[in-house]
């Protein structure tokens, strides 16, 4: 894949990114899920302050073929953390490691910016390839009840073990919907 390029997303490409998530999730989970993820991404881009959102894209010949977002998680104790979600890679390009490259690219950027913790809610097998480990809801209480608690995962970017976080956790506005959890 000599033309693969990873970079920071451009909010002006919102429609193209939304379509990527819609197509990808419609193909794997059905059109209803595609609409939900397309709307979520649109809400993240348009309704989240720039300092609370990191987005990265993978392009092939200037076409966006993958995208990932990290949004701020706010702990009452002041801990700096971000939620990795969602991630999409165009179905034509899946299975080529692009998702993992995007995750690692984003994690490195967050680490450079002094972020110490990333959490995600997803497939433990997929995210464990990037170093994520299962965390209990007692260690870090998610903002909403989880429908699949085994998918609550964390990654320390400081090199220290993730310790129990005391306090309340909240997320950016786009994720303030219990049905997403």
C-alpha positions as CSV (number, residue, x, y, z in Angstrom):
1,X,0.0,0.0,0.0
2,X,2.5,2.6,-1.1
3,X,-0.1,5.4,-1.2
4,X,-1.4,5.0,2.3
5,X,-1.1,8.2,4.3
6,X,-2.1,8.9,7.9
7,X,-2.9,12.4,9.0
8,X,-5.1,14.6,11.2
9,X,-8.6,14.9,10.0
10,X,-10.0,18.0,8.4
11,X,-13.4,19.0,9.7
12,X,-14.2,20.2,6.2
13,X,-14.3,16.6,5.1
14,X,-17.2,15.9,7.6
15,X,-19.5,14.6,4.9
16,X,-17.0,12.2,3.4
17,X,-16.1,10.9,6.9
18,X,-19.8,10.5,7.9
19,X,-20.4,8.5,4.7
20,X,-17.4,6.3,5.5
21,X,-18.9,5.4,8.8
22,X,-22.3,5.0,7.4
23,X,-21.1,2.6,4.6
24,X,-18.8,0.6,6.8
25,X,-21.2,0.0,9.7
26,X,-24.2,-0.5,7.3
27,X,-22.2,-3.3,5.6
28,X,-21.3,-5.0,8.9
29,X,-24.1,-4.2,11.3
30,X,-27.0,-3.1,9.1
31,X,-28.3,0.2,7.8
32,X,-29.7,1.3,11.1
33,X,-26.3,1.0,12.8
34,X,-24.7,2.8,9.9
35,X,-27.1,5.7,10.4
36,X,-26.4,5.8,14.2
37,X,-22.6,5.8,13.6
38,X,-22.8,8.4,10.8
39,X,-24.8,10.7,13.1
40,X,-22.5,10.1,16.0
41,X,-19.5,11.1,13.9
42,X,-21.3,14.2,12.6
43,X,-22.2,15.1,16.2
44,X,-18.6,14.6,17.3
45,X,-17.2,16.8,14.5
46,X,-19.8,19.6,14.8
47,X,-20.5,19.6,18.5
48,X,-17.1,18.9,20.2
49,X,-14.6,21.6,21.0
50,X,-11.3,21.3,19.1
51,X,-9.3,20.7,22.3
52,X,-11.6,17.8,23.3
53,X,-11.4,15.9,20.0
54,X,-8.6,14.2,18.1
55,X,-9.4,12.7,14.7
56,X,-7.2,10.9,12.2
57,X,-7.7,9.6,8.7
58,X,-6.0,7.1,6.5
59,X,-6.1,8.1,2.8
60,X,-5.3,6.2,-0.3
61,X,-4.8,8.4,-3.4
62,X,-6.4,11.3,-1.5
63,X,-9.5,9.2,-0.7
64,X,-10.4,8.8,2.9
65,X,-10.4,5.0,3.6
66,X,-10.2,5.0,7.4
67,X,-10.9,7.3,10.3
68,X,-10.6,7.2,14.1
69,X,-11.7,9.6,16.8
70,X,-10.5,10.2,20.4
71,X,-12.7,12.4,22.6
72,X,-12.0,13.8,26.0
73,X,-13.2,11.9,29.1
74,X,-13.7,14.2,32.0
75,X,-12.9,12.8,35.5
76,X,-13.9,14.7,38.6
77,X,-10.4,14.1,40.0
78,X,-8.7,15.9,37.0
79,X,-7.2,12.8,35.2
80,X,-6.5,13.5,31.5
81,X,-8.0,10.7,29.4
82,X,-9.6,10.2,26.0
83,X,-12.1,7.7,24.7
84,X,-11.1,5.9,21.5
85,X,-14.3,5.6,19.5
86,X,-15.4,5.2,16.8
87,X,-13.1,3.6,14.2
88,X,-14.0,2.7,10.6
89,X,-12.0,1.3,7.7
90,X,-13.7,1.1,4.3
91,X,-14.7,-2.5,3.7
92,X,-12.6,-2.8,0.6
93,X,-9.5,-2.0,2.7
94,X,-10.3,-4.1,5.8
95,X,-7.9,-6.8,6.9
96,X,-4.8,-4.9,5.8
97,X,-3.8,-3.5,9.2
98,X,-5.1,0.0,8.5
99,X,-7.3,0.2,11.6
100,X,-4.3,-0.8,13.8
101,X,-2.1,1.7,12.1
102,X,-4.7,4.5,12.7
103,X,-5.0,3.4,16.4
104,X,-1.2,3.5,16.9
105,X,-0.9,6.8,15.1
106,X,-3.5,8.3,17.3
107,X,-2.1,6.9,20.5
108,X,1.3,8.2,19.7
109,X,-0.1,11.7,19.1
110,X,-2.0,11.6,22.4
111,X,1.1,10.4,24.2
112,X,3.1,13.2,22.7
113,X,0.5,15.6,24.0
114,X,0.8,14.3,27.6
115,X,-2.4,12.3,27.7
116,X,-1.9,9.4,30.2
117,X,-4.9,7.2,29.6
118,X,-7.1,6.0,26.7
119,X,-10.2,3.9,27.2
120,X,-12.5,2.3,24.6
121,X,-15.6,0.2,24.5
122,X,-15.3,-2.4,21.8
123,X,-14.0,-5.8,20.6
124,X,-11.3,-7.0,23.1
125,X,-9.6,-9.1,20.5
126,X,-9.2,-6.2,18.0
127,X,-8.1,-3.6,20.6
128,X,-5.8,-6.0,22.5
129,X,-3.6,-5.9,19.4
130,X,-2.9,-2.3,20.2
131,X,-2.2,-3.0,23.9
132,X,-5.6,-2.4,25.4
133,X,-6.6,-4.5,28.4
134,X,-9.9,-5.3,30.0
135,X,-10.7,-3.0,32.9
136,X,-13.4,-3.5,35.4
137,X,-16.2,-1.1,35.9
138,X,-15.0,-0.9,39.5
139,X,-11.6,0.3,38.4
140,X,-13.0,3.0,36.0
141,X,-16.7,3.5,36.1
142,X,-18.1,4.1,32.6
143,X,-20.4,7.1,32.1
144,X,-23.3,4.7,31.4
145,X,-24.2,1.1,32.1
146,X,-22.5,-1.1,29.6
147,X,-24.5,-3.7,27.6
148,X,-21.2,-5.7,27.1
149,X,-18.9,-5.0,30.1
150,X,-16.2,-7.3,28.6
151,X,-15.7,-4.6,26.0
152,X,-14.6,-1.9,28.5
153,X,-10.8,-1.6,27.9
154,X,-8.0,0.7,28.8
155,X,-4.5,1.6,27.8
156,X,-2.0,3.5,30.0
157,X,0.1,5.9,27.9
158,X,2.4,6.8,30.8
159,X,3.8,3.3,31.3
160,X,2.2,3.0,34.7
161,X,-0.4,0.4,35.5
162,X,-4.0,1.7,35.3
163,X,-5.1,2.3,38.9
164,X,-8.6,2.6,40.2
165,X,-10.1,6.0,39.4
166,X,-12.1,7.5,42.2
167,X,-14.7,10.0,41.0
168,X,-17.2,10.4,38.3
169,X,-16.5,10.1,34.6
170,X,-18.3,12.0,31.9
171,X,-17.9,12.2,28.1
172,X,-18.4,14.7,25.4
173,X,-21.9,15.6,24.4
174,X,-22.0,13.3,21.3
175,X,-21.6,10.3,23.7
176,X,-24.2,11.4,26.2
177,X,-26.6,8.8,24.9
178,X,-27.0,5.6,27.0
179,X,-28.0,3.6,23.9
180,X,-24.4,4.0,22.5
181,X,-23.1,2.1,25.5
